[in-house]
Amino acid sequence: MLNAGFPLLYLVTSEYSRVTQKLRKIAFEGDYAFHTWDCVDFLRTHNKNQNNRLEGIVSHPEYESTQDCETLLEYLHKGLSKSEDDSKEIFLIEDFHKYFDREKVIVSLRKLSNEMKKINKHIIFLSPSYQLPDEIEKYVTVISVPLPDRRDLDRRLKSIYPDPIDEDLKKYILDAATERNEPSAVIKSKLLSFTLKWSGSVESVHQASIPMSYIGVRYRQ
């Protein structure tokens, strides 16, 4: 999508942290500067090290002047007008749908869409639901982000719990993350029984069990 020149992307997802990490990795590997904005932390820059890993997150130089959604768009518009600025940049913006009722926001995004097609800069919106107004629908590319698959969850599990895990317990943890048919009570019961078997005692369940919320488990009735 980035190489194809889509300037405005709208990602429908409730997993902001996971998606931000993936987009940041894409940005770093593609030599893009990566910035994020939300209504609490405002505009921040994610710096990378020589290995394309996150080195740190710092306030953007325009942090003070972009704490409102309209001033953020004004900054982006002014930056695009600088002909000497040919840097590759991604601006990841959370929950911007809350401001789509402002006429100035709609007009600014429409203009930014036309201007950003000429350069390698992109605005990516994160939102838990599709809430695009008709006025800018044709200018924005919408993508519904799927839940993590079994391979993603396996990698996540290994990253948060690197110690060896009983294979049966691991199987049921991953099954619970992708389960579509069994009631959550059945899954919880299986997880508890295998955790007890693995840990050897009721007293050590709390220490041995792995909180499924850490790996993005969604119980489905």
WOTA-V514431 format. One record per residue. N is the residue number from 1. RES is the residue in one letter. SS is DSSP state (H for helix, E for strand, - for the rest). PHI is phi in whole degrees, -180 to 180 (none if undefined). D_LAST is the distance of its C-alpha to the last C-alpha in whole Angstrom. Layout:
BEGIN
((N & RES & SS & PHI & D_LAST) (N & RES & SS & PHI & D_LAST))
END
This chain:
BEGIN
((1 & M & - & none & 34) (2 & L & - & -68 & 37) (3 & N & - & -68 & 40) (4 & A & - & -80 & 39) (5 & G & - & 84 & 40) (6 & F & - & -83 & 37) (7 & P & - & -76 & 38) (8 & L & E & -120 & 35) (9 & L & E & -118 & 32) (10 & Y & E & -125 & 28) (11 & L & E & -100 & 25) (12 & V & E & -92 & 22) (13 & T & - & -164 & 20) (14 & S & - & -104 & 19) (15 & E & - & -101 & 20) (16 & Y & H & -60 & 23) (17 & S & H & -63 & 24) (18 & R & H & -63 & 23) (19 & V & H & -68 & 25) (20 & T & H & -61 & 28) (21 & Q & H & -61 & 29) (22 & K & H & -67 & 28) (23 & L & H & -66 & 31) (24 & R & H & -63 & 33) (25 & K & H & -62 & 33) (26 & I & H & -61 & 34) (27 & A & H & -63 & 37) (28 & F & H & -61 & 38) (29 & E & H & -71 & 39) (30 & G & - & -95 & 40) (31 & D & - & 64 & 42) (32 & Y & - & -98 & 41) (33 & A & E & -73 & 41) (34 & F & E & -120 & 38) (35 & H & E & -125 & 37) (36 & T & E & -129 & 35) (37 & W & E & -142 & 35) (38 & D & - & -147 & 33) (39 & C & - & -78 & 34) (40 & V & - & -108 & 34) (41 & D & - & -92 & 35) (42 & F & - & 61 & 37) (43 & L & - & -84 & 39) (44 & R & E & -134 & 39) (45 & T & E & -112 & 40) (46 & H & E & -100 & 38) (47 & N & E & -93 & 41) (48 & K & E & -113 & 41) (49 & N & - & -97 & 43) (50 & Q & - & -68 & 45) (51 & N & - & -98 & 42) (52 & N & - & 61 & 40) (53 & R & - & -108 & 38) (54 & L & E & -66 & 37) (55 & E & E & -97 & 40) (56 & G & E & 175 & 40) (57 & I & E & -118 & 39) (58 & V & E & -128 & 41) (59 & S & E & -66 & 42) (60 & H & - & -67 & 43) (61 & P & - & -53 & 47) (62 & E & - & -99 & 46) (63 & Y & - & -54 & 43) (64 & E & H & -67 & 46) (65 & S & H & -94 & 46) (66 & T & H & -127 & 43) (67 & Q & - & -87 & 41) (68 & D & - & -118 & 40) (69 & C & H & -60 & 38) (70 & E & H & -73 & 41) (71 & T & H & -70 & 44) (72 & L & H & -63 & 41) (73 & L & H & -66 & 42) (74 & E & H & -63 & 45) (75 & Y & H & -61 & 46) (76 & L & H & -63 & 44) (77 & H & H & -65 & 46) (78 & K & H & -67 & 49) (79 & G & H & -64 & 48) (80 & L & H & -70 & 48) (81 & S & - & -77 & 52) (82 & K & - & -82 & 53) (83 & S & - & -63 & 54) (84 & E & - & -81 & 55) (85 & D & - & -88 & 51) (86 & D & - & -113 & 50) (87 & S & - & -71 & 47) (88 & K & - & -90 & 44) (89 & E & E & -141 & 41) (90 & I & E & -124 & 38) (91 & F & E & -115 & 36) (92 & L & E & -97 & 33) (93 & I & E & -120 & 32) (94 & E & E & -95 & 29) (95 & D & - & 55 & 28) (96 & F & H & -75 & 31) (97 & H & H & -61 & 29) (98 & K & H & -68 & 30) (99 & Y & H & -108 & 34) (100 & F & - & -73 & 34) (101 & D & - & -87 & 35) (102 & R & - & -95 & 38) (103 & E & H & -61 & 41) (104 & K & H & -64 & 43) (105 & V & H & -65 & 39) (106 & I & H & -62 & 39) (107 & V & H & -66 & 42) (108 & S & H & -62 & 42) (109 & L & H & -66 & 39) (110 & R & H & -63 & 41) (111 & K & H & -70 & 44) (112 & L & H & -62 & 43) (113 & S & H & -60 & 41) (114 & N & H & -69 & 44) (115 & E & H & -75 & 46) (116 & M & H & -76 & 43) (117 & K & - & -65 & 44) (118 & K & - & -87 & 47) (119 & I & - & -134 & 46) (120 & N & - & -96 & 44) (121 & K & E & -130 & 42) (122 & H & E & -140 & 38) (123 & I & E & -111 & 36) (124 & I & E & -120 & 32) (125 & F & E & -97 & 30) (126 & L & E & -111 & 26) (127 & S & E & -149 & 24) (128 & P & - & -75 & 20) (129 & S & - & -151 & 21) (130 & Y & - & -81 & 23) (131 & Q & - & -141 & 26) (132 & L & - & -84 & 29) (133 & P & - & -73 & 32) (134 & D & H & -59 & 34) (135 & E & H & -63 & 37) (136 & I & H & -121 & 36) (137 & E & H & -58 & 34) (138 & K & H & -73 & 36) (139 & Y & H & -98 & 37) (140 & V & - & -118 & 34) (141 & T & E & -94 & 32) (142 & V & E & -101 & 28) (143 & I & E & -132 & 25) (144 & S & E & -91 & 22) (145 & V & - & -81 & 21) (146 & P & - & -73 & 18) (147 & L & - & -65 & 16) (148 & P & - & -61 & 18) (149 & D & - & -85 & 18) (150 & R & H & -61 & 19) (151 & R & H & -65 & 22) (152 & D & H & -61 & 22) (153 & L & H & -67 & 20) (154 & D & H & -63 & 22) (155 & R & H & -64 & 25) (156 & R & H & -65 & 23) (157 & L & H & -61 & 23) (158 & K & H & -65 & 26) (159 & S & H & -72 & 28) (160 & I & H & -96 & 26) (161 & Y & - & -143 & 27) (162 & P & - & -73 & 30) (163 & D & - & -69 & 31) (164 & P & - & -59 & 30) (165 & I & - & -124 & 27) (166 & D & - & -53 & 26) (167 & E & H & -63 & 25) (168 & D & H & -67 & 22) (169 & L & H & -64 & 21) (170 & K & H & -60 & 21) (171 & K & H & -60 & 19) (172 & Y & H & -72 & 16) (173 & I & H & -64 & 16) (174 & L & H & -70 & 16) (175 & D & H & -62 & 14) (176 & A & H & -64 & 11) (177 & A & H & -71 & 12) (178 & T & H & -120 & 12) (179 & E & - & -66 & 9) (180 & R & - & -122 & 7) (181 & N & - & -114 & 7) (182 & E & - & -71 & 7) (183 & P & - & -61 & 5) (184 & S & H & -61 & 6) (185 & A & H & -63 & 9) (186 & V & H & -66 & 10) (187 & I & H & -63 & 11) (188 & K & H & -62 & 12) (189 & S & H & -63 & 15) (190 & K & H & -65 & 16) (191 & L & H & -62 & 16) (192 & L & H & -64 & 18) (193 & S & H & -64 & 20) (194 & F & H & -74 & 21) (195 & T & H & -66 & 22) (196 & L & H & -63 & 24) (197 & K & H & -62 & 26) (198 & W & H & -72 & 27) (199 & S & H & -82 & 28) (200 & G & - & 93 & 30) (201 & S & - & -159 & 30) (202 & V & H & -63 & 27) (203 & E & H & -63 & 30) (204 & S & H & -97 & 29) (205 & V & H & -60 & 25) (206 & H & H & -60 & 25) (207 & Q & H & -79 & 28) (208 & A & H & -88 & 26) (209 & S & - & -72 & 22) (210 & I & - & -112 & 21) (211 & P & - & -59 & 19) (212 & M & H & -69 & 16) (213 & S & H & -63 & 16) (214 & Y & H & -69 & 20) (215 & I & H & -111 & 19) (216 & G & - & 81 & 16) (217 & V & - & -69 & 13) (218 & R & - & -123 & 10) (219 & Y & - & -71 & 7) (220 & R & - & -122 & 4) (221 & Q & - & -77 & 0))
END
